[in-house]
């Protein structure tokens, strides 16, 4: 049983709709509009709660909350050989490994 409160929620302003939009990262197809920011958050949270309950009742696989997933700290990115060379040179000039250099660039 998944706790719907552990999902990743956010609220943004929609100029197009002139309302706040409640969103959930684990359910990108869902949204909830409201003039009030807090109500938009409550709305998307309740919507996700209902969807999760329906999915569980019908035996569907419910997405795992991002906050509960395990991450290795590794991922691969394909880049052009030219960019690889440029980054390797910059890392060398900074006297750090390419991995450390890229990690620092991503963090900033």
Secondary structure as UniProt FT lines:
FT   HELIX           4..6
FT   STRAND          9..14
FT   TURN            15..18
FT   STRAND          19..24
FT   TURN            25..26
FT   TURN            28..29
FT   STRAND          31..34
FT   HELIX           37..57
FT   TURN            58..59
FT   HELIX           66..68
FT   HELIX           81..94
FT   HELIX           98..107
//
